[in-house]
Amino acid sequence: MKNYLRNLVTLSLFISFLALSITIGSSAVTAATADPVVAEVGSEKITLSQFQDELQKLPPNLQQMASDKKMQKEFLEQLATSKLLYQEGIKQGLGKDPVIMAQIDEVSHKIILAALLQREIEARIKAPTPEEVNQYYLTHADEFKQAKQVRARHILVKDETEAKAVEAELKKGTDFATVAKEKSSCPSSAKGGDLGFFTRDRMVKEFSDTAFALKVGEVSAPVKTQFGYHIIEVVEIKEAGAKPLDEVRTAIENQLTQKNKSQVFNDYIDGLKKKTKVTLYPDVIGK
């Protein structure tokens, strides 16, 4: 079992490193004098700082395993093996293969694009202030309207006779949730029949008409629907109106941030187009 676990971790480390090997294979970082060499593969060296950097790139669960000295040694071996394979690939001319060069160009394009956007766009985006959030909430009231909601629980049985028996039991004072767990055929029985909050349009008409006519704490007579017979108890009511600011604050912040991001991005692109002419020929596409 121990050997199996060790092999599994070694394989995971190796796979993780293979995905990152291009970083070391093409690294332009020059090791400082104080940075000791931990491995040599041909004429190339792997320094302690490079080893530690790659170790930090592993997923958290593997980092925790790799804190073990034995696992660190195995990871170093995989690191050296990967560099050995990389060198062999270069010797075989794979670095000049047109297909591979195109893949490298594509990855390079994505990395540079992401880095540019991070530097020029993300860095300029400002989080909305509380005042901006409050102002948006006040001037966009229609966005935060909510219909009346009812939180109810129910007991669902197959026929009227059984429903009347349940109704009689509840009238004797038996706890609704307890009866729901014992008698209801709805999956909600596990939660004492609790259906949570719902709007009128979320339930079949017969059920909604009854639920929305009840007051908090009231229990209905048996209600027939296509699913069987329900006995409904209303637990809580949320009247129609605007959602509280605290409930929608995060959504407003996200919306304002996205709007700000789009504005910054568009302004940046407009600035680039003033310096570099861009001409499109869409008619050629359909030919």
C-alpha positions, 0 to 999 in steps of 0.5 A: 500500500505504501509503495502504491501511494508513493507511486501515485504521488510520484506520478502526480508530481511528474504529470504536474511538472510536465505541464509546467516544464516549458517554464524551466525549459525556456527560462531566462532567469540567471541563477545568483551565485548564492543559489545552489545547484540541485541538479545538472542535466548535461550542460544545464543546471537546476537551481534551488530557487527554480526547484522551489518555484516549481514546487510552489506551482503544484496543487495545494494537496500535492504541496503538502505531500511534497513537504516530505523529504523523500517526496522532494527527492522524487520530485527533483528526479522527475524535474531532471527527467523532464529536462532530459526529455526536453533536451532530447526533443530539442536535439531531434529538432522538435523546437523547429517543427512548424506544428509545434512552433505554431502551438508555441506561438498560440500559447505565447499569444495568450500569455502576452494578451493576458499579461497586457490586459492585467497591466492595462485593464485590471490595474485601472479598475476601481471598486465601486464606492458605497455611495455609487452602490446606494445611488444605483440601488435608488435609481434602478428600483425596478430591477429589485422588485420581488413578487410576494413569496410564501414559505410553506410546508406540506404533507402529500398523500395519495387519496382523500381518505388518507388526507382527512386522517392526516388532517384529523391528526394535526387538529389533535395537536400533533407536530406538522413536521413530525407527521410530514416525515412519517406520512408525506410521499414528497421528497420534502418529507425529509425536511418536515415537508418544508418547501422553502420560499416560492412565488405563486407561479412556481407551484400548480394553481390549486396549491398556490391559490391555497398557500397564498390565501393562508396566514402564517401558522394556518393549516389548510384543508386537503387540497387536490392537485395532479400529484395527490392531496396536500395539507399545507401550512404557511410558515413565513410570508415575504410581501411584494416589494423591493429587495433590501439593499444588503441582499443585492449589494454584491450583485450591484457591486459586480455589475458596476465593476463589470461596467467599469471594466468594459469602459476601461477596455473600450477606452484602451482599445480606442487609444490603440486604434488612434496609434495603429490603423486597423482595417477590416475586409468582412466581404472577403469572409463570404467568398 
